[in-house]
Amino acid sequence: MVKLVATVPTALGDPKHSLLASAPSGELASNRFPPAARVGIEPNGAESSSFFLIRYDSERGFAGDRWHKTLEDARSQAVWEFKIPPDAWTEITVPDDDSESRPVVSTWFGQLMARYAPLP
């Protein structure tokens, strides 16, 4: 499986990405994700034609994701949201692993990003 990684070239300020969740009391709670330092694009499973654009913070922690119908849509979002030029991506090949239910929770992907998309 091929995945793409890139370093966010500049600090873009407060991204205002958040996770909205329902509290046990029934109230909605919002938690903001930290700003993205690196991003990755990975398929939504080995057999899928859709992709996730995944944001990671400077500590390699998960900072949000967005689903896209195509690889081109995910790349276009990265250009618009993070100003990542098309030639800034590094392709990495990783073994297909069906044991994870969602690709965005993979810690090894965060570790690979640190190796192939280092922070300045």
MIFIBA-130566 format. One record per residue: chain; residue number from 1; residue in one letter; x, y, z of N, C-alpha, C, CB in turn. Coordinates in steps of 0.001 Angstrom, whole numbers. Glycine has a CB too. Layout:
! residues N
A/NUM/A/X/Y/Z/X/Y/Z/X/Y/Z/X/Y/Z
...
END
This chain:
! residues 120
A/1/M/849/-1161/0/0/0/0/903/1234/0/-971/-8/1222
A/2/V/599/2203/-838/1379/3425/-923/681/4526/-140/1587/3846/-2392
A/3/K/1462/5237/664/955/6379/1422/1841/7570/1119/916/6082/2958
A/4/L/1304/8748/1316/2048/9977/1057/2221/10737/2363/1328/10857/-2
A/5/V/3386/11359/2548/3629/12176/3730/4263/13494/3310/4533/11431/4743
A/6/A/3996/14540/4087/4594/15853/3828/4627/16651/5121/3807/16623/2729
A/7/T/5569/17564/5179/5663/18490/6295/4892/19746/5937/7144/18818/6638
A/8/V/4118/20270/6880/3396/21515/6650/4452/22626/6608/2296/21781/7775
A/9/P/4532/23381/5496/5645/24309/5304/5666/25527/6222/5632/24776/3920
A/10/T/4525/25983/6688/4498/27169/7542/3450/26993/8619/4219/28443/6718
A/11/A/3635/27715/9702/2613/27724/10745/1430/28531/10231/3166/28317/12091
A/12/L/265/27940/10257/-903/28585/9664/-1846/29164/10716/-1653/27596/8798
A/13/G/-1379/29280/11955/-2240/29849/12980/-3202/28826/13532/-3002/31023/12432
A/14/D/-4244/29292/14184/-5233/28439/14817/-6112/27788/13758/-6086/29242/15811
A/15/P/-6016/26470/13595/-6754/25808/12511/-8240/25655/12756/-6179/24470/12270
A/16/K/-8676/25763/13997/-10087/25622/14345/-10675/24272/13948/-10877/26718/13694
A/17/H/-9863/23219/13964/-10366/21863/13751/-10717/21303/15112/-9317/20953/13007
A/18/S/-11886/20714/15222/-12285/20188/16518/-13091/18912/16362/-13087/21223/17290
A/19/L/-13214/18219/17479/-14000/16996/17548/-15220/17298/18404/-13164/15796/18132
A/20/L/-16375/17075/17846/-17626/17303/18560/-18123/15957/19060/-18693/18003/17647
A/21/A/-18347/15868/20365/-18772/14599/20953/-19900/14840/21936/-17595/13890/21648
A/22/S/-20680/13814/22152/-21789/13889/23100/-21316/13422/24472/-22993/13036/22615
A/23/A/-21514/14259/25483/-21158/13918/26860/-22233/12995/27439/-21002/15206/27734
A/24/P/-21919/12260/28510/-22921/11386/29140/-24205/12123/29526/-22329/10738/30372
A/25/S/-24088/13410/29808/-25270/14194/30185/-26143/14529/28977/-24843/15481/30885
A/26/G/-25632/14230/27780/-26372/14558/26561/-25945/15877/25941/-27841/14602/26854
A/27/E/-25123/16647/26657/-24621/17903/26116/-23521/17626/25097/-24099/18815/27245
A/28/L/-23372/18535/24153/-22303/18411/23172/-21056/19112/23697/-22733/19001/21804
A/29/A/-19913/18465/23531/-18636/19039/23950/-17717/19090/22740/-17991/18213/25111
A/30/S/-16946/20149/22639/-16029/20316/21519/-14597/20400/22043/-16388/21581/20693
A/31/N/-13720/19599/21467/-12300/19638/21806/-11519/19996/20559/-11816/18280/22395
A/32/R/-10697/21026/20656/-9889/21442/19502/-8675/20550/19334/-9447/22899/19651
A/33/F/-8373/20260/18067/-7155/19545/17746/-6010/20552/17677/-7300/18761/16411
A/34/P/-4779/20106/17976/-3634/21010/17844/-3341/21292/16370/-2388/20410/18532
A/35/P/-2565/22348/16090/-2211/22650/14699/-1413/21512/14068/-1407/23954/14624
A/36/A/-1549/21358/12774/-839/20304/12040/597/20713/11751/-1565/19979/10729
A/37/A/1524/19780/11967/2923/19972/11607/3280/19082/10417/3844/19667/12811
A/38/R/2594/17949/10323/2781/17008/9212/1415/16534/8770/3691/15795/9621
A/39/V/1332/16120/7536/100/15528/7039/436/14272/6250/-688/16533/6166
A/40/G/-525/13387/6187/-370/12174/5414/-1645/11909/4633/-26/10983/6324
A/41/I/-1491/11216/3535/-2649/10764/2752/-2540/9258/2673/-2699/11425/1306
A/42/E/-3599/8597/3077/-3590/7141/2997/-4950/6627/2562/-3193/6526/4344
A/43/P/-4941/5478/1881/-6205/4904/1424/-7100/4525/2588/-5949/3687/556
A/44/N/-8377/4559/2340/-9368/4133/3321/-9519/2624/3213/-10740/4856/3103
A/45/G/-8458/1908/3512/-8442/453/3385/-7774/35/2083/-9866/-110/3454
A/46/A/-7315/-1201/2041/-6553/-1698/900/-7362/-1745/-393/-6025/-3068/1205
A/47/E/-8656/-1972/-303/-9483/-2119/-1498/-10298/-869/-1826/-10412/-3288/-1327
A/48/S/-10094/202/-1112/-10920/1395/-1280/-10320/2366/-2289/-11107/2093/56
A/49/S/-11190/3133/-2937/-10714/4181/-3851/-10800/5554/-3190/-11532/4171/-5160
A/50/S/-11196/5606/-1911/-11250/6877/-1187/-10014/6994/-288/-12565/6986/-344
A/51/F/-9769/8219/207/-8547/8498/958/-8830/9380/2159/-7510/9157/62
A/52/F/-7958/9279/3174/-7970/10185/4309/-6788/11135/4195/-7927/9404/5646
A/53/L/-7035/12411/4444/-5972/13394/4651/-5869/13514/6171/-6280/14817/3930
A/54/I/-4741/13114/6724/-4580/13016/8171/-3600/14070/8657/-4101/11609/8574
A/55/R/-3976/14758/9717/-3124/15786/10308/-2466/15220/11571/-3948/17076/10637
A/56/Y/-1171/15488/11717/-422/15116/12915/218/16365/13492/654/14034/12600
A/57/D/271/16449/14834/895/17607/15473/2415/17424/15531/320/17818/16899
A/58/S/3103/18367/16135/4565/18333/16179/5109/17198/17037/5088/19644/16696
A/59/E/4258/16608/17873/4666/15472/18697/4246/14139/18079/4074/15602/20094
A/60/R/3821/14150/16830/3336/12984/16082/1998/12478/16580/4343/11871/16153
A/61/G/1279/13318/17308/-46/12951/17776/-1101/13258/16723/-369/13676/19073
A/62/F/-2177/12529/16773/-3286/12724/15839/-3889/14111/16034/-4368/11630/16031
A/63/A/-4085/14838/14941/-4636/16197/15008/-5805/16370/14049/-3550/17229/14694
A/64/G/-6453/15273/13694/-7640/15351/12850/-7457/14684/11502/-8023/16777/12647
A/65/D/-8567/14424/10853/-8535/13830/9521/-9745/14303/8729/-8505/12284/9603
A/66/R/-9686/14037/7459/-10793/14387/6566/-10848/13325/5468/-10615/15840/5956
A/67/W/-12036/12837/5186/-12240/11833/4143/-12385/12522/2791/-13488/10963/4449
A/68/H/-11789/11911/1758/-11900/12427/388/-12221/11282/-563/-10589/13145/-48
A/69/K/-13026/11586/-1544/-13470/10570/-2501/-12310/10060/-3363/-14574/11138/-3397
A/70/T/-11365/10942/-3693/-10246/10556/-4562/-8924/11070/-3985/-10456/11104/-6001
A/71/L/-7828/10516/-4497/-6500/10980/-4123/-6314/12436/-4549/-5414/10086/-4757
A/72/E/-6778/12777/-5722/-6656/14157/-6203/-7408/15135/-5293/-7186/14267/-7642
A/73/D/-8573/14742/-4807/-9314/15595/-3861/-8504/15823/-2583/-10682/14958/-3515
A/74/A/-7871/14769/-2059/-7070/14890/-839/-5866/15798/-1074/-6605/13501/-358
A/75/R/-5205/15633/-2214/-4057/16500/-2537/-4489/17954/-2695/-3364/16019/-3827
A/76/S/-5618/18173/-3327/-6126/19541/-3512/-6440/20191/-2174/-7381/19536/-4398
A/77/Q/-7015/19429/-1249/-7304/19957/83/-6013/20343/795/-8086/18925/917
A/78/A/-4970/19517/648/-3682/19814/1292/-3067/21094/730/-2704/18639/1108
A/79/V/-3218/21311/-562/-2722/22550/-1169/-3501/23737/-617/-2838/22496/-2718
A/80/W/-4818/23621/-572/-5660/24726/-122/-5473/25008/1367/-7124/24421/-412
A/81/E/-5500/23940/2183/-5487/24114/3636/-4097/24361/4212/-6081/22906/4290
A/82/F/-3077/23714/3629/-1738/23768/4215/-674/24342/3289/-1328/22402/4634
A/83/K/-1047/24725/2083/-96/25296/1119/1037/24317/782/494/26599/1672
A/84/I/710/23031/723/1712/22015/408/1798/21871/-1105/1365/20649/1081
A/85/P/2951/22188/-1697/3078/22066/-3148/3047/20601/-3588/4375/22731/-3623
A/86/P/2618/20353/-4810/2502/18971/-5296/3804/18166/-5226/2016/18986/-6712
A/87/D/4954/18818/-5349/6221/18082/-5342/6788/17873/-3933/7237/18815/-6188
A/88/A/6053/18278/-2893/6540/18152/-1516/6225/16799/-893/5947/19240/-663
A/89/W/5448/15975/-1558/5033/14690/-996/6122/13639/-1164/3738/14213/-1656
A/90/T/6270/12790/-161/7148/11629/-226/6264/10398/-210/8184/11610/955
A/91/E/6482/9512/-1169/5723/8254/-1211/6440/7223/-367/5548/7742/-2672
A/92/I/5691/6521/465/6242/5405/1219/5364/4192/970/6335/5734/2742
A/93/T/5981/3043/891/5237/1805/695/5269/1032/1999/5827/958/-480
A/94/V/4104/643/2446/3980/-106/3693/3193/-1380/3412/3288/751/4806
A/95/P/3407/-2410/4216/2655/-3648/3989/1176/-3445/4259/3195/-4775/4870
A/96/D/345/-4099/3477/-1088/-4079/3739/-1325/-4756/5081/-1893/-4786/2593
A/97/D/-2151/-4134/5920/-2438/-4691/7230/-3910/-4498/7510/-1567/-4035/8333
A/98/D/-4666/-5561/7419/-6105/-5486/7637/-6486/-5578/9108/-6792/-6579/6872
A/99/S/-5500/-5649/10005/-5834/-5823/11416/-6342/-4537/12055/-4627/-6324/12174
A/100/E/-6077/-3379/11431/-6559/-2122/11991/-7874/-1747/11326/-5511/-995/11810
A/101/S/-8813/-1317/12116/-10120/-1000/11561/-10126/334/10830/-11156/-987/12657
A/102/R/-9290/1281/11266/-9204/2582/10597/-7750/2937/10411/-9938/3687/11403
A/103/P/-7358/3341/9222/-5948/3631/8976/-5421/4808/9779/-5736/3895/7524
A/104/V/-6276/5752/10197/-5786/6960/10852/-5237/6719/12248/-6879/7967/10926
A/105/V/-5508/5581/12848/-5026/5342/14202/-3675/4639/14223/-6034/4527/14969
A/106/S/-3055/4469/13083/-1820/3715/13049/-643/4520/13590/-1533/3263/11641
A/107/T/-51/4009/14670/1098/4695/15270/2317/4589/14379/1410/4120/16650
A/108/W/2457/3466/13705/3628/3317/12835/3604/4345/11718/3686/1902/12245
A/109/F/2428/4773/11280/2367/5795/10238/2906/7119/10784/912/5968/9719
A/110/G/2557/7455/12012/3104/8651/12643/4617/8580/12764/2486/8851/14012
A/111/Q/5138/7401/13066/6586/7234/13167/7251/7350/11796/6921/5880/13802
A/112/L/6612/6785/10773/7159/6926/9423/7151/8377/8971/6370/6070/8437
A/113/M/6115/9113/9355/6055/10520/8977/7223/11282/9575/4731/11144/9423
A/114/A/7584/10975/10809/8710/11649/11449/10003/11371/10669/8854/11189/12925
A/115/R/10088/10194/10102/11296/9832/9341/11317/10461/7952/11400/8317/9214
A/116/Y/10185/10436/7252/10141/10889/5865/9639/12325/5685/9274/9969/5080
A/117/A/9039/12889/6712/8578/14281/6640/9018/14995/7917/7011/14361/6457
A/118/P/10345/15148/8091/10846/15731/9344/10455/17198/9476/12369/15593/9423
A/119/L/10313/17606/10707/10045/19019/10964/11322/19817/10763/9487/19231/12396
A/120/P/11178/21060/10309/12390/21884/10097/13076/22224/11400/12040/23173/9361
END
